[in-house]
Amino acid sequence: MSVDQVRVGFFTDTSVCIGCKACEVACKEWNSVPLTGLGLSGDSYDNTGMLGADAWRHVAFVEQPHREEAVGGVANPPDFRWLMSSDVCKHCTSAACLEVCPTGALFRTEFGTVVVQEDVCNGCGYCVPACPFGVIDKREDDGRVWKCTLCYDRLRDDLEPACAKACPTDSIQFGPLDELRVRAADRLAVVQDAGYARAQLYLESPDDGVGGGGAFFLLLDDPEVYGLPPDPVVTTRDLGSMRKAATYAGLALATLAKLAFRRSR
């Protein structure tokens, strides 16, 4: 990222998501992502299921019963709540997928986003288990990995990503990350004052386990409710120490072998 280039990203305010899936459709249409999720599971309107090589945007429908606090010693009858959230690649500040890629297929753009070059990817799959969010995935027909590019081609033409452009409620907001963080903090205060005591920002802080996300969220409940890891960490955090340990172990074995050879003579 150049010195004068401002890092951009997404702030997703789940409190105003209506589950319309306009973002999913726009993403598929603009990026020519294969058609998926046409069937219904019978359990939910969440027909996409999860992010993957053919689902760069996933609108999660969290449908669950919840019970209000008992009033006067009498429990209120249970009712249901729907929480909706449009999930996407987090474009982590510390991106493990990028660190483990042996071919340079994954790279950091001038906008601070993480993109896969499909013509460079050799399908090794090292990046798939490296992602702490299960975002990056192989496409079955060609074996290469695919994920959200944050519409890199549109950014280079000074256009906002297709999903944000299509969102009718402004749940997906695009812009400079520093500005989005200020906006998110103000919005969180409003939501909490409205009675959502468990509302919180997720991946907004540069001090979290992945150095903050280029895509972060305002959630109305804990991350686990939305299928997100509560304390994600960059999976390559111990890679340096492991390499050192392996080097020392190799040197020790070589020394022992040398000594054993000398004694056998």
N, C-alpha and C positions, 0 to 999 in steps of 0.2 A: 504494500500500500504506500503510495507516494506521500511525502510529507504534507502537501497541501490538500490531499484528498480526505474528505470527511467520511468516517465509517457510517454506513447506513444499515438499517434492519427493520424488523417488524416489532410492533407492540400489539398484542392481541388482547383485547378487553372482552373476556368471556361473558361479562355481565350483560352485554347487549347482543350477543350472538343469538340468532333466531333459528339456526340449523337449516338454513335454506340451501346450502351446498353450492351457492353461486361460485364460491372460491374454488371448489373442486372442479367444477365444469370449466371455469376460465383457465385454470392451470392445465387441464388436459388439452383444451382446445389450443391454447397458445404454444404449448411445448410438445404437442403431438404425442402425449402420453397415451398408451393403449387403453382402450375402454375396459373397465372392470367394475365390479360391484353392482351388477344389474339385478342380482337376486336378493331376496330378503331372508334373513336368518329365521324369522318367526319369533325372535326374542327382542328385537329392537329395530328402530329405523336406521341404526348404524350399519348400513350395508357395506361400507368400505372396510370396516374392521380394524385396520391399522395402516400405518405408513408402510410403503414398500416401493419396489422398483417401478410399479405401475400405479402407485398412489402417492404422489408427492404432497398432496394435501389430504388430510383426513378430518372430517367433521365428526367429532365424538358426541354421541348421545348417551349421557349417563342417566339412566332411568332407575330409580330406586325408591323404596318406601322409606319414610323417615317419620319419627314420632316427636311431636313437640313436648316440652316439659309438662309434667302433670300440674294441673291447676286444682287447688283445694283438695289434694289427695286423690283426685280422680284423673286417670290418664286420658288424654285426648285420643280420639281414634286416629289410626295411622293414615297418612295420605302419601301421595307420591310427588316427587320432584324430578324435574328434568334439568340437567346441567348440560350445556352445549359448549363445545370449544373446537375451534379449527386448529388442528395440530400441523406442524411442519418441521423440517430440519432446523436445528437450533443454531447452526452456523457458529459453533463454539469459538470462544477466544482461544482456548487451548484445545485444538481439534485433534483427537487421537487418530481419527481416520486418516488425516493428512500426514501425521507423523509416521505411520506404519506403511504407507504406500511406497512400494519399491520402484515404481516406474515414473513417478511424478505426474500420474494421471490426475491426482487431486492437487489442487493448488489454491492459494489465497489470492483473491482478486484485488484490484486496486480499491474496491469498495469495502474490503474487509470480510467479504463472504467466502465460503468454501465451495468450490465447483469441481465436478468430475469432467475430465476431457475423455469422452467416450472413444475417441480414436486412438487414445494412448493406453486406456485400461486393458490389461491382459487377463482380467477375470480371476486373479489369484485369490481374491476374497479376504485378504488380511484385514481390510477395513471394516468388514461386516461385524465381527465380534468385538472390534475395537470401539465401536460407537456405544456409549453408555445409554443411549435412548432407543436403540434398535431401529434407527432411521434408515441407514444405508442398506441396500439390498440388491441381490443379483436378479437379472431378468432371465427367465428360464430359456427363452429362445436363442439368446446369444451369449449368455454366461457373464456379461459385463455388469458392473454396478451402476445404479442410477439413483438420483435423489434430486430434491429441490435445488435449483441454481439461483434462487431469488431473482429469476428472470434476468440473468446477466446481460443478455442481448438487449433487453429493454432499458436496463440501467445505462448502458453505453450510449443509448439514444435519448437520455434524459427523460425516460418514461418510468412511471411507477410499475411495480410488478402486477401481473394480470389479476392475481387473487385480490389484492388490495383495491385495485381499480373496480372490481366487480362487486365488492362487499357493499350491500345496500344500507347497513346500519353503522358502518365505520368501525366495526369490531376489529378488523385488521387494519392497523394504521402503519404507514410506511414513512420513513424519514431518517434524519441523522439520529444516531443512537442517543447522544447526549440530550437532545431535545425530547426524544421519546421517554427517556427515564424521568425527566422532570414532569412531563405530562402524566405519566403513569402514577407517580407519587401523589399528584393532586387528585387523580381519579380514585385512587385507593382510599384516600381520606373521605371522599364523598360517599363511596360505597359502604365503608365501615360505619359512617354516621347514619346511613340509611338502615342499619340493623344487621348487616352481614359481618358479624364479629370475626368469622374465620377467614374472611377475604385476605388475600396476600399476593405479593408479587413473586413470580417464579422465574429464576435465571436473570433477574434484573441486576444483581450485584456482581461487580468484578471480583468480589472476595469469595464467591462460591466455588464449588469443586471443579468447574470447567472455565473459570475466569469470566463468567458471565456469558450470556447468549446473545448472538446477533438477532435472535428472535426470542422474545420473552413474553410473559403472560401475566394478566391479572386473573387469579382464580378465586372462586367463591368458597372453596373448601380446600382441604389438603391435597397435595399433588397426587397421592395414591388414588384418590377418588376418580381422578381423570386418567388413571393408568400411567402416570408419570413417576419416575423414581424420586423419592423424597430428598435424597442427598447424593446427587450424581457427582462422580469424580472422573477426571480424565484417566482413562484406563492405562495410559502409558506413563503415569507419574513415577513408577518405580523402575522404568526401563533403564535409566542411566545406572542406577545402583546394581541392577541385575546384570548389565553388561560388564561392569567392573568386577562383580563377583565371579562371573563366568571367565573373565580374563585371568583373574588370580587363580582360579581353580585349574585353568589350562596350564598356567605357568608351573603350578605346584605339581601337576601330573607329569609335565615334561621333565621337571627336576628329578622327581622320583624315578622316572623311567631311565634317565641318564645315569643316576646312581646305581640303579639295579643292573644296568648294562656293564658299568665299570666293575662291579663286584663279581659279575659272572665271568669276567675275562681271566 
